[in-house]
């Protein structure tokens, strides 16, 4: 591609992203933060369940299994 200057495209993308960030409402930012926090917590619980299943324990902690199932169901409900 002749005459392509990627730095100009990068500046345009950064400018558009900055405008989008500045236009976000407090509610949008709170929802995004909650979503990311929730996703991290779910991943941590799933990892703990897998570790418990692979360790010497006969069964993973039933509280973690129940919580993991409930969070998975809630996640599926939000996706639809």
C-alpha positions in Angstrom: 0.0 0.0 0.0 1.6 3.2 -1.2 1.8 6.2 1.1 0.3 4.5 4.1 1.3 6.3 7.3 0.2 4.1 10.3 1.0 6.8 12.8 -1.9 8.9 11.3 -4.3 5.9 11.7 -3.0 5.4 15.3 -3.7 9.0 16.1 -7.2 8.9 14.7 -7.9 5.7 16.6 -6.6 7.2 19.9 -8.6 10.3 19.4 -11.8 8.4 18.7 -11.2 6.2 21.8 -10.5 9.2 24.0 -13.8 10.8 22.9 -15.6 7.5 23.6 -14.1 7.3 27.1 -14.9 10.9 27.9 -18.5 10.4 26.7 -19.1 7.4 28.9 -21.5 8.1 31.8 -20.7 7.2 35.4 -23.3 4.4 35.2 -21.5 2.9 32.2 -18.2 3.0 34.0 -19.7 1.4 37.1 -21.3 -1.4 35.0 -18.0 -2.1 33.2 -16.1 -2.2 36.5 -18.7 -4.6 38.1 -18.6 -6.8 35.0 -14.8 -7.1 35.1 -14.7 -7.7 38.8 -17.4 -10.4 38.5 -15.6 -12.1 35.7 -12.4 -12.2 37.7 -14.2 -13.7 40.7 -15.9 -16.4 38.6 -12.5 -17.4 37.1 -10.9 -17.6 40.6 -13.8 -19.8 41.9 -13.5 -22.1 38.8 -9.8 -22.4 39.4 -10.2 -23.2 43.1 -12.8 -25.9 42.1 -10.4 -27.4 39.6 -7.5 -27.4 42.0 -9.6 -29.0 44.7 -10.8 -31.7 42.2 -7.2 -32.4 41.2 -5.8 -32.5 44.7 -6.0 -35.3 47.3 -9.5 -34.2 48.3 -12.1 -36.7 47.2 -14.5 -33.9 46.3 -14.2 -30.1 45.9 -15.7 -27.8 48.5 -19.5 -28.1 48.1 -20.0 -24.4 48.8 -17.6 -23.5 46.0 -19.3 -25.9 43.6 -22.8 -24.5 44.4 -21.5 -20.9 44.2 -19.8 -21.7 40.9 -23.0 -23.2 39.5 -25.1 -20.2 40.6 -22.7 -17.7 39.1 -22.6 -19.7 35.9 -26.4 -19.6 35.7 -26.5 -15.9 36.4 -23.9 -15.3 33.7 -26.0 -17.2 31.1 -29.1 -15.3 32.1 -27.3 -12.0 31.5 -26.1 -13.1 28.1 -29.7 -13.7 26.8 
